[in-house]
Amino acid sequence: MDAGHVPAVEVEDLTVAYTGSPVLWDLDLQVASGTRTAIVGPNGAGKSTLIKAVMGLIEPVAGAVRIFGKPGLEVRGSIAYVPQRATLEWDFPTDVLDVVTMGTYGRLGWFRRPGAPESATAEAALEQVEMSSFAHRPIAQHSGGQQQRILLARALAQDAEIYLLDEPFQGVDAPTERAIVRVLDDLATAGRTVVVVHHDLQTVAEYFNHVALLNVRIIAAGPVATTFTEDNLRLTFGGRVGVLAARAGSV
């Protein structure tokens, strides 16, 4: 990171524990503004926990999170978060447009109700994820891939500077995967910062320009070309490196 350039996200000496057991330990990470970073690691490595800690959804035992150089909670409105869809209740009686419009609530404050401008923002977000024709259908009537796109549209409606996505490609169909990649390209073109918990090693080099390899601690972080290596994968995943190296290919 060049001197004088404030990271979009900076995590310093972060420790998070559940029932006394560390999930993240003394973790340091910087994410440069405008980059597209994959968080990669084995199951139980703390990937989702890291995203939640950056969002301020989890209280750390120690350490700090800064967003553009400020304490995370002070600038939380600069961040849009896309959780794993399996963690949400999808039989709630509301339609797609209402869910996406929720992304505009942060700009409205407590006492204003969404109106025509917010509906227009939500409709534009749905068009971006190719879901415009589903705007008035109940959310319960959609496939897993469509639900993932609804969550992404809700985040886009926030018009945030930083987007944190937790496993957005997990279990989705091919059209949804392509739609998500197009959105990531659009965000990169707009200079936004994107951090994605990602599980498919085969697509890391294709979808991202930076990677953070995590297993309770940060093993390595930086540009994909120099960081996503067989040696670093071995340190991150241990004995499964044979399979991983084959997937990483020529990276």
C-alpha positions in Angstrom: 0.0 0.0 0.0 1.5 3.3 -1.1 2.2 5.9 1.6 -0.6 8.5 1.7 -3.2 6.1 0.3 -5.7 5.2 3.0 -7.0 1.6 2.7 -10.7 1.2 2.1 -10.7 -1.5 4.8 -8.0 -1.9 7.5 -8.1 -4.6 10.1 -5.5 -4.5 12.8 -4.7 -7.0 15.5 -8.2 -8.4 15.3 -9.1 -11.3 17.6 -12.6 -12.8 17.7 -13.6 -15.7 19.9 -16.8 -17.8 20.3 -17.2 -19.5 23.8 -13.6 -18.7 24.6 -12.2 -20.3 21.4 -10.5 -18.0 18.9 -12.0 -17.9 15.5 -9.8 -15.1 14.3 -6.4 -14.5 15.9 -4.3 -11.4 15.8 -5.4 -10.7 12.3 -4.0 -7.9 10.1 -5.4 -7.0 6.7 -5.5 -4.0 4.4 -7.9 -3.8 1.4 -7.0 -1.1 -1.1 -9.7 1.1 -2.5 -11.1 0.0 -5.8 -9.8 -3.6 -5.6 -11.8 -6.8 -5.9 -10.6 -9.1 -3.1 -11.5 -12.8 -2.5 -11.3 -14.1 1.0 -10.3 -17.8 0.6 -9.7 -20.5 3.2 -10.9 -23.9 4.5 -14.1 -24.5 6.3 -14.0 -23.0 9.8 -11.2 -20.6 8.9 -13.2 -17.5 10.0 -14.0 -16.1 6.6 -17.7 -15.2 7.4 -16.6 -14.0 10.8 -14.1 -11.6 9.3 -16.8 -10.1 7.1 -19.2 -9.7 10.1 -16.5 -8.2 12.2 -15.8 -5.6 9.5 -19.5 -4.8 9.4 -19.6 -4.4 13.2 -22.0 -7.3 13.6 -19.6 -9.1 15.9 -17.8 -7.6 18.9 -14.1 -8.5 18.8 -12.0 -9.5 21.8 -9.3 -7.2 20.6 -8.2 -5.2 17.7 -9.7 -2.5 15.4 -11.5 -2.1 12.1 -11.1 1.2 10.2 -13.0 2.2 7.0 -11.2 4.8 5.0 -9.2 5.5 8.1 -12.1 6.0 10.4 -13.6 3.6 13.1 -15.9 1.2 11.3 -19.0 2.0 13.2 -18.7 5.7 12.3 -18.9 5.1 8.6 -21.0 1.9 8.5 -23.2 3.6 5.9 -20.4 3.4 3.4 -20.7 -0.5 3.4 -23.2 -2.7 1.8 -23.4 -6.3 3.1 -24.7 -9.3 1.2 -25.2 -12.2 3.7 -25.4 -15.9 2.9 -29.0 -16.4 1.7 -29.4 -19.5 3.8 -29.3 -17.4 6.9 -32.4 -15.5 6.0 -36.1 -16.2 6.2 -37.6 -16.3 2.7 -41.3 -17.0 3.5 -41.9 -13.5 4.8 -45.0 -12.1 3.0 -43.4 -9.3 0.9 -42.4 -8.9 -2.7 -39.1 -8.5 -4.5 -39.3 -4.7 -5.0 -40.0 -4.1 -1.3 -37.0 -6.1 -0.3 -34.7 -4.3 -2.7 -36.1 -0.9 -1.6 -34.9 -1.7 1.9 -31.4 -0.9 0.6 -32.4 2.7 0.4 -33.5 3.0 4.0 -30.1 4.1 5.3 -30.4 7.3 3.3 -34.0 8.0 4.4 -33.5 8.2 8.2 -36.0 7.2 10.8 -39.0 9.3 9.8 -39.2 9.3 6.0 -41.0 6.6 4.1 -39.6 5.4 0.7 -41.2 7.2 -2.3 -40.8 7.4 -6.0 -37.0 8.1 -6.0 -36.4 5.1 -3.8 -38.6 2.9 -5.9 -36.7 4.0 -9.0 -33.4 3.2 -7.3 -34.6 -0.3 -6.4 -36.0 -0.9 -10.0 -32.6 0.1 -11.4 -30.8 -2.3 -9.1 -33.2 -5.1 -10.1 -32.4 -4.3 -13.8 -28.7 -4.5 -13.0 -29.1 -8.1 -11.7 -31.6 -9.0 -14.5 -34.6 -9.4 -12.2 -36.9 -6.5 -13.3 -39.7 -8.8 -14.4 -39.9 -10.4 -10.9 -40.3 -7.1 -9.0 -43.8 -7.7 -7.8 -43.6 -11.5 -7.1 -43.4 -12.7 -3.5 -39.8 -13.5 -2.5 -40.8 -17.0 -1.5 -41.5 -17.9 -5.1 -37.9 -17.7 -6.3 -35.0 -20.1 -6.7 -31.8 -19.9 -4.7 -30.0 -18.2 -7.5 -32.8 -15.6 -7.9 -32.8 -15.0 -4.1 -29.1 -14.4 -4.3 -29.7 -11.8 -7.0 -32.4 -10.1 -4.9 -29.9 -9.7 -2.0 -27.3 -8.3 -4.4 -29.8 -5.8 -5.8 -30.7 -4.7 -2.2 -27.0 -4.0 -1.7 -26.7 -2.1 -5.0 -29.6 0.1 -3.9 -27.5 1.3 -1.0 -25.0 2.9 -3.5 -22.2 2.1 -1.1 -18.4 2.6 -1.4 -17.6 -0.9 -0.2 -19.5 -4.1 -0.9 -19.0 -7.2 1.4 -20.4 -10.4 0.0 -20.5 -13.7 1.9 -20.4 -16.7 -0.5 -22.5 -15.2 -3.2 -21.6 -17.9 -5.7 -22.4 -20.8 -3.4 -25.0 -23.1 -5.0 -26.2 -20.7 -7.6 -27.1 -21.5 -11.2 -25.0 -20.5 -14.2 -27.2 -17.4 -15.2 -26.9 -16.1 -11.6 -23.1 -16.6 -11.6 -22.8 -14.7 -14.8 -25.1 -11.9 -13.5 -23.0 -11.6 -10.3 -19.8 -11.4 -12.3 -21.2 -8.6 -14.4 -22.2 -6.7 -11.3 -18.7 -7.1 -9.9 -17.3 -5.7 -13.2 -19.7 -2.8 -13.0 -18.6 -2.0 -9.4 -15.0 -2.2 -10.5 -15.6 0.2 -13.3 -17.3 2.6 -10.8 -14.2 2.4 -8.6 -16.0 0.6 -5.7 -14.3 -1.8 -3.4 -15.5 -5.4 -3.3 -14.6 -8.1 -0.7 -16.0 -11.5 -1.3 -15.9 -14.7 0.7 -15.2 -17.2 -2.0 -14.9 -21.0 -2.1 -14.1 -21.9 -5.8 -10.4 -21.9 -6.3 -10.7 -22.4 -10.0 -12.3 -18.9 -10.5 -10.2 -16.8 -8.1 -7.8 -15.6 -10.8 -10.7 -15.0 -13.2 -13.0 -13.0 -10.9 -10.6 -11.2 -8.6 -7.5 -9.1 -8.7 -6.6 -9.5 -5.0 -6.8 -12.4 -2.6 -6.5 -12.9 1.2 -5.7 -16.5 2.2 -7.2 -17.0 5.7 -7.0 -19.8 8.3 -7.7 -18.1 11.6 -4.8 -15.8 10.7 -4.0 -14.2 7.4 -1.6 -16.5 5.7 -0.9 -14.2 2.8 -2.7 -11.3 1.1 -2.0 -9.3 -2.0 -2.4 -9.4 -5.8 -3.6 -12.7 -7.1 -0.7 -13.1 -9.5 1.9 -13.1 -6.6 -0.2 -14.4 -3.7 -2.4 -17.2 -5.0 0.5 -19.7 -5.2 0.9 -23.3 -4.5 3.1 -22.6 -1.5 0.6 -20.2 0.0 -2.2 -22.7 -0.7 -0.3 -25.4 1.1 0.1 -23.2 4.2 -3.6 -22.3 4.1 -5.2 -25.7 3.4 -2.6 -28.1 4.6 -2.5 -31.7 3.2 -5.2 -31.0 0.5 -2.7 -29.0 -1.5 -2.5 -31.6 -4.3 -6.1 -31.0 -5.4 -5.8 -27.3 -4.8 -2.6 -26.9 -6.8 -4.3 -28.6 -9.8 -7.2 -26.2 -9.5 -5.0 -23.2 -9.2 -3.5 -24.1 -12.5 -0.9 -21.7 -13.8 -1.5 -19.0 -11.2 
